[in-house]
Amino acid sequence: KNNFFFLEDVEFSTRVEKFFPRQLFINLDAKVFDTKSSVNRKTPFQINQSKVKEGVMYFKKRRETPGALMDISLALCWWFLAAVHTSFKRLTISPIRGFFSGLFIGMKTKLEE
């Protein structure tokens, strides 16, 4: 509905928790294998833009939840530092531009209920 991609699992788990309180659990033995493909991969600008936009949209959806403001504040700090790190590593400002672009888009995007 709101086009979550990076946070779709978090957003879905949050919705499930509303209907089945205290019934979700974490499987510490679960394994995921993510094989990177050179085809159809987003650029560092697009990755940071999408991640930050979705983080802001997710916060807007649950801003009344206790701790939500702290969660988004810490996530934004972490994502900004990661964008700076990637910028230095790749010698481009593109990831930082993606961070601020995603922040702006996320703040102006209206959520569908």
N, C-alpha and C positions, 0 to 999 in steps of 0.2 A: 504494500500500500504506500509506504513512504520511501521505497527504494533503498532499503538498507542492504549493504553488501558486506562491508567489513564487520559490521556489528549485528548481522542478522541473527546469529546464534545467541548473543547476549539479549537482544530485544525479544526474541522468541521465549527464552528462558524466563525473562521478567514477566511476560504475559502468562506463561504456564503457572508461575509461582502465585499469581493473583488468584487463580482458580483452584489450585492445589497447594495451599500454604504448608510450608515445612515438609513437603514430600519429595523434593528434588534432592539428589545426592551427587557427589563427585566421584567418579570412578578413577582412582589414581593409577590403575593399570591400563587405562585406555591408551592407544597409540594411534597417531595420525602420521601418514606419510605424504608429504607435500612435495611433489616433483615439479620443479620449476621448468617452464617451457619458455623458449625465446619468442614464441609466437603468441600474439594477443596479450602481451604483458603491458601494464600501464607504466608510464614514465614516473620518475620520482615526483614530479610536479603533480601528476594525476593521483598518485598514491596518497600523498600528503593532503591534497585537496579533498579527496573522498573521505579519508579517515577522519579529518577534523570536522568536515561538514556533517558526517553521520554522528560524530560524538556530540556536537552541539544539538542536532535534531533529537538525539536520544535523550539528552538532558532536558530539552524543552518538553518532551513527552512525559517525563517523570520528575519534573522540578519540585513537586510537593513531597516526594519521597525523602525521608530523613537521610542526610548524608549526601544527597545528590549534588549539591553545590560543591562540596569538598571533592567528590569523585571527579566532576568535570574539571575542576581547577587543577587537580593533580594530573589528570590525563592530558590537559592542554600544555602544562609545563613539560611533561615527559615527551609529548609529540613535538613540541617546539625544539627541545634539546636534541631529539632524534633528527629533526630536519636540519638543524645546524651541523650536527655530526655528518650527515649525509652530504651536505653542501661542501664541507671541508674535504671529505673523502673523495668526492667527484669533481671538486673544483668548479662548482656551479652554484648559483644562488636559487636555482629552480625549486628545490625542495622547500626553502623558506617562503618563496612566493606562493607555492602550493598551500602551505600552512595558512597564510593570511587570506588567500583566496577562499579556502574551505571555511575559515572562520566567518568571513563576510557572507558567503552563500548560506551557511548554516543558520546564521542569525536572521537573515531576511526571508528564508524559506518558511512558508506556512505549512503546518502539518495537516494531513488528512486524518480525520477521526474514524 
